[in-house]
Structures are given as structure tokens and as C-alpha cells.
Amino acid sequence: MIDEQLAARVEAAVRAVVAAEVVPRWRRLARHEVSAKSGPHDLVTVADRAAEERLAEELPALLPGSVVVGEEAVHADPSRYDALAGDAPVWIVDPVDGTRQFVRGETGFCTLVALAHRGELLASWTYAPARGGPGGTVAHARRGAGAWVNGVPLKAGSPEPGAVTEVACSHPDYTTPEQKRALSGLWSAPGFAPRACGAAGLEYLAVASGELGGLAFSWEHSWDHAAGLLLVAEAGGAHLTLTGESFRLAGGNALPFAVGRDPDTARRILGVLIAGRPGAAA
């Protein structure tokens, strides 16, 4: 379903849409072009909406019969999320991941696109136009074929024995009391250095490149995770939900879930999260 030629066409489409709809608005947003959705940390801009509308037109044209699940369209009509459990190939789109950073004029934002079929991730693209010099940074993965950043093979590798593991964690505003308890263990467990996460797509890229040890996330919107999960997996990393199962794109996951630059790191993070659950043995 996905080969090098189609992958190149997808990357070209993503670059073109971002160049037309996102980059020209970076550091130029007017106040009326930014609004909050479900809370002060959940922002949307004219760039998010315009980029998603364009991608929703162009991506299905590249793969006839495919559909799009995009963050903004699902916000307007939650039933669109059901396509993730259907039979058609699905493009999973986050037009501007890290909208808060985008609104503040920072460089920590990206556009995320993943292709899935019947719950299986096939390919992903992470495009950070303001990172990495002219042309930005593009990370791409294809199931079973590997991962690349700006055309260079990407390998997460394993940490040095005894090294402290830096873990990017969900913002407290996106956690239930039970999830807060599970995540709080990372602040007291030896060998971990937790911090609040930035744009999810860039955090996944940091794990895939071996710059970050792992992630612990308490929400499951597929547009935040799909591209990064495949990127990390193809770079040699791993993830586990709270029950030890793989992440399900359509939802219903046991949260929080753990991501690591290698399988052992993912298991160690998961162990701390399990120990922090209500009812866990002291």
C-alpha cells in the first residue's frame, strides 16, 4: 500500500501545505486567529484549520479509497474518529502539533501524518519546519522498512548502563487523579529524570533519535501518537500500555502508557507506572 514513490509524494504534499498554511502565520497570528477549545492549554488557530482542510483534500487523492481522521474535524464531529476502526486506509493528521508553542512563536511545533489500515500503522511523517535549518526537519518511517530523519537512517540505541533516564510526561491538566498518582512515581523512582512534555511529535522524535530516554502519556488521541509510535518502533524503541498491551489507535487503552528508546527502557517506565496505580502493592 505504501512504497517509496507514494511516501515521497506524501512528504511533498505535507511540505507544500505547511509552507502555504502554517509557516506564513508563524509569529504573525492576530489575537482573533487563536481560540481555546476545551481549556486554556487546548488551542486552535487558523493555521490548524486551514492546514487540515488542505491535507484532507490532498492525502486521499494520493491513495484512492482512503479517509482522513484529523484533530480539528473530530473536534467538530466526534463520530469521524470511528473511521479508525473501519476497513478503509486512514490518514491520521495533526496539522499543528504543539499549537501552544506555535502561538508563542517558538520553534517547538510540527505537523504529523500517519497512514494506518485496520489498526496497523503503515507509515508516518513528522515535519518540523522551524527546526534543523533551511527546509526544516522531516522524520519518516515505514512499517518493517526503517526510520529516517532528513534521509539519514534513524536508530534510537540503548542508554549507557546506569545512565539516568529522562522521561517526558503528560501535562497535569490532561491527567485524572489516578493517572497523576501513576505518573508521580517517576519523580521518586531512582534512575529517572521526569519533565513536562512539549509537542508530542517532537518528543517522539527525540526518543527515536536517542536524545530522550522515554515518554509517559496519559491521553490517547491518535493524531498525537500515531506518527511517533511508528517512528520509535522502526528506530528500535518500544511502547506498552498499562496492561502491557500495544497501543490501540481506535482507543480504549489502559493509561498512562510508556514509550522507551529500547524495550528495556519502556518496561522500566511501565513498571513505575504500574507501581503507582491505586491499589498497587506498597
C-alpha positions as CSV (number, residue, x, y, z in Angstrom):
1,M,0.0,0.0,0.0
2,I,2.9,2.4,0.7
3,D,6.1,2.4,-1.3
4,E,8.9,4.9,-1.7
5,Q,7.2,6.8,-4.5
6,L,4.0,7.3,-2.6
7,A,6.0,8.2,0.6
8,A,7.8,10.9,-1.4
9,R,4.5,12.3,-2.7
10,V,3.1,12.4,0.8
11,E,6.2,14.2,2.1
12,A,5.9,16.7,-0.8
13,A,2.2,17.3,-0.1
14,V,2.9,17.9,3.6
15,R,5.7,20.3,2.9
16,A,3.6,22.2,0.4
17,V,0.6,22.5,2.8
18,V,2.8,23.6,5.7
19,A,4.6,26.1,3.5
20,A,1.3,27.6,2.4
21,E,-0.8,27.5,5.5
22,V,1.4,27.2,8.6
23,V,4.7,28.9,8.1
24,P,3.3,32.2,6.8
25,R,1.2,32.5,10.0
26,W,4.1,31.6,12.4
27,R,4.8,34.7,14.6
28,R,2.2,36.6,12.7
29,L,-1.0,35.4,14.3
30,A,-3.6,38.1,15.3
31,R,-5.5,37.6,18.5
32,H,-8.7,36.8,16.8
33,E,-7.0,33.9,14.9
34,V,-6.4,31.9,18.1
35,S,-9.1,30.3,20.2
36,A,-9.4,27.8,23.0
37,K,-11.3,24.5,22.6
38,S,-11.7,22.5,25.8
39,G,-9.4,24.6,28.0
40,P,-6.6,27.2,28.2
41,H,-4.0,24.6,27.1
42,D,-6.1,23.3,24.2
43,L,-5.7,26.0,21.5
44,V,-6.6,26.1,17.8
45,T,-5.6,28.6,15.2
46,V,-6.5,29.5,11.7
47,A,-3.3,27.7,10.7
48,D,-4.5,24.4,12.2
49,R,-7.8,24.5,10.4
50,A,-6.5,25.6,7.0
51,A,-3.7,23.1,7.0
52,E,-6.0,20.2,8.0
53,E,-8.6,21.2,5.3
54,R,-5.9,21.1,2.7
55,L,-4.4,17.8,3.8
56,A,-7.9,16.3,4.0
57,E,-8.2,17.1,0.3
58,E,-4.7,16.1,-0.9
59,L,-4.0,12.9,1.1
60,P,-7.0,10.8,-0.1
61,A,-6.2,11.9,-3.7
62,L,-2.8,10.2,-3.3
63,L,-4.4,6.9,-2.1
64,P,-7.9,6.5,-3.6
65,G,-10.4,4.9,-1.1
66,S,-8.6,6.3,1.9
67,V,-10.1,8.6,4.5
68,V,-8.8,11.2,7.0
69,V,-9.1,11.4,10.7
70,G,-7.9,14.9,11.7
71,E,-7.9,16.6,15.1
72,E,-10.0,19.6,14.1
73,A,-12.5,17.6,12.1
74,V,-13.0,15.2,15.0
75,H,-13.4,18.1,17.5
76,A,-16.3,19.3,15.3
77,D,-17.7,15.8,14.7
78,P,-16.5,13.1,17.1
79,S,-18.1,10.4,15.0
80,R,-15.3,10.8,12.5
81,Y,-13.0,9.0,14.9
82,D,-14.9,5.8,14.2
83,A,-13.0,5.6,10.9
84,L,-10.0,4.2,12.8
85,A,-12.0,1.0,13.4
86,G,-13.2,0.7,9.8
87,D,-11.8,-1.1,6.8
88,A,-10.6,1.9,4.7
89,P,-7.0,3.1,5.0
90,V,-6.8,6.1,7.3
91,W,-4.6,9.2,7.2
92,I,-4.3,10.4,10.8
93,V,-3.5,14.1,10.9
94,D,-2.4,16.6,13.4
95,P,-2.0,19.8,11.4
96,V,-0.1,21.7,14.1
97,D,1.2,19.6,17.0
98,G,2.4,21.9,19.7
99,T,-0.1,24.7,19.0
100,R,0.8,26.5,22.3
101,Q,4.4,26.7,21.2
102,F,3.3,27.8,17.7
103,V,1.1,30.6,19.2
104,R,4.0,31.8,21.4
105,G,6.2,32.0,18.3
106,E,8.5,29.2,19.4
107,T,10.1,26.6,17.2
108,G,8.7,23.5,19.0
109,F,5.8,22.6,16.7
110,C,5.4,20.2,13.9
111,T,2.9,18.6,11.5
112,L,2.1,14.9,12.0
113,V,0.7,12.5,9.4
114,A,0.4,8.7,9.7
115,L,-1.2,6.1,7.5
116,A,-3.0,3.1,9.1
117,H,-5.1,0.2,7.9
118,R,-7.3,-1.8,10.2
119,G,-5.5,-0.6,13.3
120,E,-2.0,-1.2,11.9
121,L,0.4,1.7,11.4
122,L,2.0,1.6,7.9
123,A,3.9,4.9,7.6
124,S,4.4,8.2,9.3
125,W,5.8,11.7,8.7
126,T,6.9,14.2,11.3
127,Y,7.6,17.7,9.8
128,A,9.1,20.4,11.9
129,P,9.5,23.4,9.6
130,A,11.2,25.7,12.1
131,R,13.8,23.1,13.2
132,G,17.0,22.0,11.5
133,G,17.8,24.9,9.3
134,P,16.5,25.6,5.7
135,G,13.8,23.1,4.8
136,G,13.2,22.1,8.4
137,T,13.3,18.6,9.7
138,V,11.4,15.6,8.3
139,A,11.3,12.2,10.1
140,H,9.7,9.4,8.2
141,A,9.0,5.7,9.0
142,R,7.6,2.8,7.1
143,R,6.5,-0.4,8.8
144,G,9.2,-3.0,8.5
145,A,11.5,-0.7,6.4
146,G,13.0,1.6,9.0
147,A,13.0,5.2,10.1
148,W,14.9,8.2,8.7
149,V,15.4,11.9,9.6
150,N,16.2,14.1,6.7
151,G,17.0,11.0,4.7
152,V,19.5,9.6,7.3
153,P,18.7,6.3,9.0
154,L,17.4,6.7,12.5
155,K,18.4,4.4,15.4
156,A,17.4,5.1,19.0
157,G,20.0,2.8,20.5
158,S,20.2,1.8,24.2
159,P,21.3,4.0,27.1
160,E,24.6,3.6,28.8
161,P,24.4,1.2,31.8
162,G,23.5,3.1,34.9
163,A,22.5,6.3,33.0
164,V,19.7,8.4,34.3
165,T,16.6,8.1,32.1
166,E,15.0,11.4,31.1
167,V,11.2,10.9,30.6
168,A,8.8,13.5,29.1
169,C,5.4,13.2,30.8
170,S,1.9,14.4,30.3
171,H,0.9,17.9,31.5
172,P,-1.1,17.6,34.8
173,D,-4.0,19.3,33.1
174,Y,-4.5,16.2,31.0
175,T,-4.5,13.6,33.8
176,T,-7.0,12.1,36.1
177,P,-6.2,11.8,39.8
178,E,-5.4,8.1,39.3
179,Q,-3.1,8.9,36.4
180,K,-1.4,11.6,38.4
181,R,-0.6,9.1,41.0
182,A,0.8,6.6,38.5
183,L,3.0,9.3,36.8
184,S,4.2,10.8,40.2
185,G,6.2,7.7,40.8
186,L,8.7,8.8,38.1
187,W,9.6,11.8,40.3
188,S,10.6,9.5,43.2
189,A,11.9,6.4,41.5
190,P,15.7,6.2,41.3
191,G,17.3,6.5,37.9
192,F,14.6,8.7,36.3
193,A,14.6,12.4,35.5
194,P,11.0,13.3,34.5
195,R,9.9,16.6,33.0
196,A,6.8,18.0,31.4
197,C,6.5,17.2,27.7
198,G,6.4,19.7,24.8
199,A,4.9,18.9,21.4
200,A,4.3,15.1,21.4
201,G,5.6,14.6,17.9
202,L,8.9,16.2,18.7
203,E,9.2,14.2,21.9
204,Y,8.7,11.0,20.0
205,L,11.4,12.2,17.5
206,A,13.8,12.8,20.4
207,V,13.2,9.2,21.7
208,A,13.7,7.8,18.2
209,S,17.0,9.6,17.8
210,G,18.2,8.5,21.2
211,E,18.2,12.1,22.6
212,L,15.5,11.3,25.2
213,G,15.0,8.1,27.2
214,G,11.3,7.8,27.1
215,L,7.8,9.1,27.4
216,A,4.8,8.6,29.7
217,F,1.5,9.8,28.3
218,S,-2.0,9.8,29.8
219,W,-4.1,10.7,26.8
220,E,-4.8,8.6,23.7
221,H,-5.8,10.9,20.8
222,S,-4.3,9.1,17.8
223,W,-3.2,12.2,16.0
224,D,-0.7,12.9,18.8
225,H,0.7,9.4,18.9
226,A,0.3,7.5,15.7
227,A,3.2,9.1,13.8
228,G,5.6,8.9,16.7
229,L,4.8,5.4,17.8
230,L,5.8,4.0,14.4
231,L,8.9,6.2,14.2
232,V,10.1,5.0,17.6
233,A,9.3,1.4,16.8
234,E,11.2,1.5,13.5
235,A,14.1,3.1,15.2
236,G,14.3,0.2,17.6
237,G,12.2,1.5,20.5
238,A,9.1,0.2,22.1
239,H,5.9,1.1,23.9
240,L,3.5,-0.6,26.3
241,T,0.1,0.4,27.8
242,L,-0.6,0.0,31.5
243,T,-1.8,-3.6,30.9
244,G,1.3,-4.4,28.9
245,E,-0.5,-4.4,25.6
246,S,0.2,-2.4,22.4
247,F,-1.5,1.0,21.9
248,R,-4.8,0.8,20.0
249,L,-5.4,3.6,17.6
250,A,-9.2,3.5,17.9
251,G,-8.9,4.0,21.7
252,G,-9.8,2.1,24.9
253,N,-6.2,1.9,26.1
254,A,-5.1,1.4,29.7
255,L,-3.4,4.7,30.6
256,P,-0.9,6.0,31.2
257,F,1.3,4.3,28.7
258,A,5.1,4.1,28.4
259,V,7.5,4.6,25.4
260,G,11.2,3.9,25.5
261,R,14.2,4.2,23.2
262,D,14.6,0.4,23.7
263,P,12.3,-2.3,25.0
264,D,14.0,-2.4,28.4
265,T,13.5,1.3,28.9
266,A,9.8,1.0,28.1
267,R,9.5,-1.9,30.5
268,R,11.2,0.1,33.3
269,I,9.0,3.1,32.8
270,L,5.9,0.9,32.7
271,G,7.0,-0.8,36.0
272,V,7.0,2.6,37.7
273,L,3.6,3.5,36.3
274,I,2.1,0.1,37.4
275,A,3.5,0.6,40.9
276,G,1.8,4.0,41.2
277,R,-1.6,2.7,40.3
278,P,-4.3,2.9,43.0
279,G,-4.4,-0.4,44.8
280,A,-0.9,-1.4,43.8
281,A,1.1,-3.2,46.5
282,A,3.2,-0.8,48.6
